Amino acid sequence: MAKPTRVLLFLFVFCFNTNSTTEAHPRHSDPVLAELNDYLMAIQLLRVDDPAAARLFNIWDELRVASWKIRELTDEQNLPMVDSKVMKQVGATRAKQKQLLEECRAYFAGMARKGPSLNVVIDQSVKSTPEAPVVNVQVGHFKVVVIEIENRRSVATKLAMKADLSDEILFWNKTITLAPESIGYTFAVCTPLTEKALTQIIQMSDSLGNKASATIRMQGIPMQNPPFSLLPANNAYKVVLPAPGRSPAKRHAPFKEGIKFTITDKLSGQPLATRIEVKDAANKSYWTPIKGPSYAVGRNENDGWRSIFWEYQPGPYFYIDGKAELGVPPAGKTATVYHGFEYNPVTVAVPENGVVEVAMERWINMPELGWYSGQTHIHTTDVGIPVQFSKYWPLISKSEDLNVSAILTLKGEWETHAIYANEFPMGERKAFSTAEHLITYGEEFRNNPYGHLAFLGLNELIQPISSGAVGELGGPDYPPNSYILDEAIEQGATTIAAHFGNFKGTDQIKTPWPSSGFEMPVDIALDKIQMAEIAGNGGQLDIWYDILNCGFRIPATAGPDWIIKDTPRVYVNLEDEPFTLDNWRKGLQQGKSFITNGPMLFFTVNGEQPGSVLKAGKMPATFEVMTQALTPKGNVPVEIVFNGKMIASTTDKITKITLEDSGWLAIRCGGAHSNPVYVDFEGRPAGYAEPAQRFIAIIDRLAEWVETKGLFYEADQKKLVLEELDKGKAVYAKIIEKAERLGRKIE
């Protein structure tokens, strides 16, 4: 088996000084944590065949365990952070963090000494060695390119490093902070898809305006041996990585009998990617062995890949790209074929000859009507849960007929990886997308109990990716999510509160899941969260209603997290705009959408789409509401909702309603919910006191936790977090005052 290779190389750098000065956006994250995360992303790749890197990964695991021991003391023993036992564990964790940092630096320094190495020098300007050799990489393999950066200045220096999007020479945009007279390291990954020559230019600039550019050159060469093999684990909680020199055993004998599938689109006659389930009369499932472009999902540790997340997958099933052969006897089997929400599933009895030919038929064509589906919160790992991205996700997105797939990088809470879903930098993955199925990378920033945030449209990963306990580096519960949201908005990202309202039913604030989302009311009040993840893992519809009833205009979205099969999605109306990722995100943020697990919703108020604001003048006023909920079996009843209360249930397409106050209108049916149309009566701004009071109580609970249980490196960090919470509370206090002045109460 070929080994992933470490390469240090010279890059050709053009350097010049400018007279202008620029100030970087103030970063609140600890630069040490950002440096460690950068090292860990490389070490996760290098550990496969380098014992020294594997040893560093084990030190990180020790740090992870030490970090969670702090929370065992505060959560399970209910000790305050200032308790001597807790502070002793904090000290031990910080010592382990320092050890990992020093050993990572020494590891990369040793690699640099072996050379050839790129050495970027920062003194009066930014400069580098002048020439870069071509890096030869087998197609389907990867090589890690290490970059050494030396700060010769007597002051700390920030170096911004950016590169254009590439699916083959990967560089994660970042800003590196270097201490005075210090050396740091970062990396790129060369992973060719074809046998061709490619270049990648990395642009660098410091805060004084000095700029430089460096070029990485790569040549894809023919694949000589398999890039890797993932061997099955012996238990559900460990991922077994490929070992050097080991070849996978032949797991299946040649097929003696089989089921040959040919799946097409009935209208076009073209091959169609689909998800298939095969069962016998005893309801036993069959999903491997399989030949052809395919991906199998199951729980048998010898068939399909297995890790801690396996039980989340409602298998077994498999995906095929039009044609494939399942190596099981056809007798007594049935097959069910699926292709997203817009095609009728088909169940057939497998004939004796094993030949299954199915022409899939649409019951509705949403793109023709201007609607495009997506999921805004998906995770993968490079070991295949729920899918191994670069090899299989394009097949899954086509099979599930998912127009937009937003895969989010995250970290924390599992021992198999320090950082998950980090196979690619932020942005659209054009090499893996099609005109109808777009794949993009974003980030889930996490803190328990502040909350989890999903970001689409980032240019740069926001550090420290996770803060506090789920960062697993002994880092503080700082910065607050509010500051992280500032960075995301500055990058032009869509900001989503994941697992919306997941604090519901949480008696004691603890740091493990599901104690999350307590800062969300603050971040919405400060106008930093744009979307609410209602459909997915942990979303709470009634909490969303409370937010809307405070007068905030926060549309809903859908993100399944780790689960893919039969999970909700969001449909966005682009009207006459072309289908692009930017246009889709724009419509998503404007709330021109609905969330669904199957039914298709159509909804307007006075002809205006969801997300619109209707200025109504004096109250009362009558509105014409158009509603329709379609399924493969036809129309189903819809409920018209005003300010969270059902005011009508109908199958009629047009309903007249009279409103006497400001608020929001939406429709819902079993399995689907529209986003609102907002109604503003003159002099009657929306908002109720009762939900605002509930959110103040949530903020107060978080403030108490920050005071007693939060981990902070400096007193100012705690002070700044509490100040953000107070700002949020003040907004809700004004909502209460306004509602009481207007004499408005929820009936």
Phi, psi and omega in degrees: 000133180291145181263137169302138191245138173272134179225131170249133187221160173279139175244144179277119188238128174263125185239142173201159178259149172236158180276339182284152176242146179230145177253124177292152173302130183302128180259128181266347183283149179292122181297333178294318179295320177297319179296316179297317179299320179297315178299317184296325178298322177286319183296326177302325177281316187288335184295342184302319183230002181249110181302327180294319177292322178298323178295319177297321179296325177293325176295319176301319180298322175296320177294320177301313180297317179297323179296317181287338176295329174302316184282337171297322180289317183280328183274307187277323179264356177057037179273143175288161182298331183280355179299145185298324178296317181293314182294327176297318179291324176299317179298317179296322180292317179297324178294319178293322176300315179297319178299313181298317180298313182295320182287328174296315179298318179294322180299310181289329175296321178296321176296321180294323181295330180289332174049179356295149186225148171279127178236102175274127183246130176248112172225250176289335178222195173241123183217168184208169175297149198274348190225145181233120176288158177288135177266117178270126183223133175295141175303133180087352178257182175217156170227136179269127179256117182263136181240124179261134183235122183248121176262108180268001180282159180271007178232158176297145185225139174255132179239114176275132181231124184222150177218155175292158179297133174215143176263004184231328169245103193262128174222130180270112178306143184195164169240118183262131175258121180249132176294163178304134175050056182226171179233135175231173185220151169213191189203163167229165180233126175262121184214082188290145175263337181219171179273080179211165179270137180223156173230154175223129180256126176256120178268136181232144175208145176255178185287351177269355180098001175290138184229155177205159174226141182233142184244127172259131179245132182229143174238118173284130180241162185303143176290124181260335177207163184302141182293325177190165172222131178263115182276150183291146178275160179272347176212170188282356189247007178230139172260125178266115179277159178295136181264148181301133174079358181266136178252143179293142177288152173290117190266344183220134175287164176304145183293127170272324175224159180195167174249119182260118182260136168227113184243129181229165170275128186297322184286313185268337185077003182278153176303145185230127175287135186214165170257137185229140172238130180241130181221162174252186184295336179270010180069019174282138185261153179225131182216348174215158002282157184217143178242145180109171179299109190200167174212126184253138178238119179202181183248001177284122187295346178265352182228110185090163184272153190222137174204191183301333184270003190301321184291348175287340186272120183279058179274190003268149177200177178211157178251144174226157179255068177091307182224142174191165178233126177263125188275059176226153179300139182285339187301130173074015183256150168239151179232135175244129186245133182234148172213076176070196186270346189260359178245145174288126173295151183234129174246129181228149170280129181289124180289166184300327181282355176077008181266116179245114178241119185232131172255110184280138185241133175289145166258345176202149177240092184293320178302324177298334178268001177096008184251135182229133186273160175191165172231129190260011182205091180231143174238147169225171168224163181285004173246013162097030178235121353284343173218157175270113200305296194298331183271327192237336188298322176304322178294318181294316182297323177289317183295321179276358181053050182259114186290323178230126175243116179256105180266129189247128172288141178207172176212153172110148170084358177223146187274346186287329180220145170285323182225133184252160175050044184247025185292334182225155173292177180295145173121173182290134180264089189293327182293339184252357180264162170237177179299331183259345186225102184261137179239128181226153177254136175224205185220143165252109175271134189227139164214132168255119020254004184302316179138169179251138183237134176253132182239128173244137177093016176289150168263338187215134176300132181268122180273152008267027179071310168223143178247165179067215187299318184286351171287337173056030175236013183073021183279167184279168172277056184206142003283164173295158178303332179303318180290323178296320178298324176303316180295318180296316180295322178300327178279356181083021184278158167277129184251128186231133171276108182283156177050051195303127177073028186287357175287348183301129178081006179270111182285311180244133177288119175232164185275332176289161171305142009258025183285090190209157171092010184290336178273348185308314180301326178293313185294327175289317180300327181270011173064044182242342175257130185257338187221154177242123179277092184271317181263116182155214185270095172100000180294139184244112183298319184292330177290323175297316177303318179298318179297313178298324181284352170275352180101002178279145181251086186241106180290160179266152173220178185230132176212120188280352181072246184267352187253140183247314189296128172055036181259156185296156175221167178250136175254128182247133180269114178267357182052243183262004181282146176293155180281103172227163180297319180297316179294322179295315178297321180299312178296324178300310181295329180282352179079019178279066195198170169217157177252143187205153169247022178155304181295149178254125184256141174229129193205126171220157173235119186052035178083000183262139183286163170308146184094345182281157175241122180259122175273115193258354182071224181277147178265156358280173178210151180254139184233148176261117183252120175262126182224144173200133174236116185250141172228172177304338180266002178114199181291146171233156181298146175241151173256133173267128186244132173237121181051039175088354181250136177291127179246350177196149172232128190205155166249359177289148181283328181240130177227135175264130178229150177245130180243147182239011178199166179287160177159213184223146177243140176209170173234157179211158171211178179300111177096003180206153180209131177279164165278162189280157156256134185260140181241124179244114170271146183301127178075009182231068178301142184292157175137132178247154181284322189300309179295326178298322177296322179295321180289327175298321178296321177296316180296320179297321178297319179293319180300320178297319179295317179301317181296322190252328188242345183293144178259123180224141178283331183223152180298326180297330179297313178298318181300316182292322177297313181296326177296320177297319179297320179296322178299317179296316179301321181298324178295316180292327176298322178291324177297317179297314180300316181296315182297319180293323178295325180275356181067033186261130175222150174282125180283000000 
